[in-house]
Each structure stands twice: as C-alpha cells, then as structure tokens.
Amino acid sequence: MASAAAPTAAVPTLAPPLEQIRHLAVELRLLLPGVRVGEARETTKEFNPETFWRRLNAAAVNVSREATTLTEVFSRVPLPSPQETQRFCEQVRAAITAVIAVYYSLPKDQGITLRKLVRNATLDIIDGMAQLVDVLFITPAQSPENSDLISYNSVWTACQQVPRIPRDNKAAALSMLTKSVDFVKDAHEEMEQAVEECDPYCGLLNDTEDNPDNHGDEEDDGLGCPNNRDLYWSEEDQELIIPCLALVRASKACLKKIRISVAENGKKDQVAQLDDIVDISDEISPSVDDLALSIYPPMCHLTVRINSAKLVSVLKKALEITKASHVTPQPEDSWIPLLINAVDHCMNRIKELTQNELELERER
C-alpha cells in the first residue's frame, strides 16, 4: 500500500518590490531613537583608534555603495523581482547595522563630545538612507522628479562626511567651539543689521516730508508709517540696544578666548574637562539668540533684562569652568577677569535702563 505523500511545506509569499522598500524605510526610521540614546558597548578589549576609524570609514563606504545599487535598480523598469528586492533590502539593513555597531564600539572614555559627533554622523547616514528609500518608493521609476530628488539626497553626503570627523576629543571640542563662535558671530551681525534697517524713521520721514498730505492718513498709520510704534524702536529702546550689542560682542570674545585656550593648552587625555567646557559653551549661542530675538520691536524691556541675565550667567559659568580647567595653566591670567568685568559692565547698564519698568511691574 502506497504511503501518503508528505505535505509540501508552504513557501512564504514575498511582498511586492515597492512594498518591501516601503517597509525598509519604516524599519530604518525605527532605528533612529535607539541610536540617539544608545550607550557604548561594554568590552574587555583595549580600544584601538586606528581600527575604529578604519572600520567606520569602510562601513560608510559600504552604505554609499548599497545606496547607489538600490538607486540604480529602482530607477529603471522593469523593477527587480520580489526575491531580488529582498536581497537588496537585506544588504542595506546589513550595511546600516554595521555602521551602528561601529558607533557603539566607541567608548565613553574617548570623550562625550567625540561620541556626539560620531553619533550625529551615524544618524545622518541612517536618515539619509531612509529618505532615499522613500524617494524610490514614492516617485515612479524614470520620472524627471526621481533623478532630481535622488541627486540631492543626503545619504551620500552623510557618508562622505565620515572621514572629516575629528579623530580625538580635543579636535572634536575645537570643532564644536568653532561652530559656537560662528553662530554668535552671525547673531551679532544680524543684530547690527537689524539696528541699521529698523531705524524708526529710516526712509519713512523722507517720504512724509515729500508728501505732506499723507500726515493725516489714518489708514497709512495702521499699515506701518512712523505712528505705528510696534514696528519701530523708541529712543529708550535704542538706548537699551547699545549694551545688549556690547554683551553679545563680549559673548563672542569669550568663546574665541576659550577656543584659543583649548587649542593652545588642551590635552587629549583630559577628556572630561574638555567635555565640560564644550557643554557650557554650547549654551552660549542659544542664550544669545534669546537676547537677540527680544530686542526686536515691540521691545519688552523686562524680557530683555531677563534674557541678558541668563546670558551673563552662562558666560560667567563658562569662564569659571575654563579658569578651573587645565586649559588655563595660570588661573590669574588677565583675560578671564577682564571679560567678567566687561560682562558685568554690560549687565549693570542694562539693569539701569530697565529699572523703571521693573519698578512699575512690581507696583502692579
């Protein structure tokens, strides 16, 4: 009697190609939160910087290669088969996983600042690949929009940035401090430009003098002529802006001197102190931005006073941390007390100019 034939195992059905890459984009984005908070892997092996950077560069090159391959096969018709698509997606997953694994192999004792830069580079690569996959899924193959979007995709740019990452924590600290200097410099220039362009009577008085009939036009007053004080600075506002600009200049000077001290005296093995200097210096630029925004009309003098005090607090803390660290071998070095005095002078002047409004607020 013939034996019954064994049942054939069911072969899993693969999703269509576009559905597979849609799932791939979702999977890649789900990796981002974990990388943002992920800690370094514990290991008994001694860290080898040369090996680490070689592996990270190779992993980035591999991601770039896989991105190019995926783009080529999904930018033409016919699309690859479900089986081929599965293989391409697995290769992308493996390449991204390798980059993440290399990042996790960077120990904390190499410096938090350096780890942040490597982490940000890793996040850029993952997000860039997810964007690319989105483009390939959403945009039909061979359409003009497809090539335009892909040509500007960030995954290749992110991979190319990996060799430019600073190789130690001192170099990373200098990179971050340089960015902070540039941010504050830009903010200061924008403030000065705003002061020049927002002169309450700049151009407008000339217009009204040429056209005397406009003086009684109430509709124009509501649309931004000199009577609309919300758009312009009063004399008191302009007087208050002067010490605010001086305080921002002092902020820029503080960051420049801190950066110079790190460059000249910073030691690569003093990672914790370098991290502390960078952490507090990172707070200066946002504080400058808050002050800069508060000087735009209509200006609230109490808000300017509060934001100035916050900035002064950050600046003094940054100077004190720098003074107590190894980058200031002579704590009595004259530049730190001079900058503290300059900051105090600006703040005292701001307090003087806002005192009346403070007293009025207390009486309410």
ABEGO torsion letter per residue (X at the ends): XBBBBBBBBBBBBBBBAAAAAAAAAAAAAAAAAAAAABBBBBBABBBBAAAAAAAAAAAAAAAAAAAAAAAAAAABOBBBBAAAAAAAAAAAAAAAAAAAAAAAABBAAAEAAAAAAAAAAAAAAAAAAAAAAAAAAABBBGBAAAAAAAAABAAAAAAAAAAABBABAAAAAAAAAAAAAAAAAAAAAAAAAAAAAABAABGAAAAAAABAAAAABAAAAAAGBAABAAABBBAAAAAAAAAAAAAAAAAAAAAAAAAAAAAAABBAABAAAAAAAAAAAAAAAAAAAAAAAAABOBBBAAAAAAAAAAAAAAAAAAAAAAAABAABABAABAAAAAAAAAAAAAAAAAAAAAAAAAAAAAAX
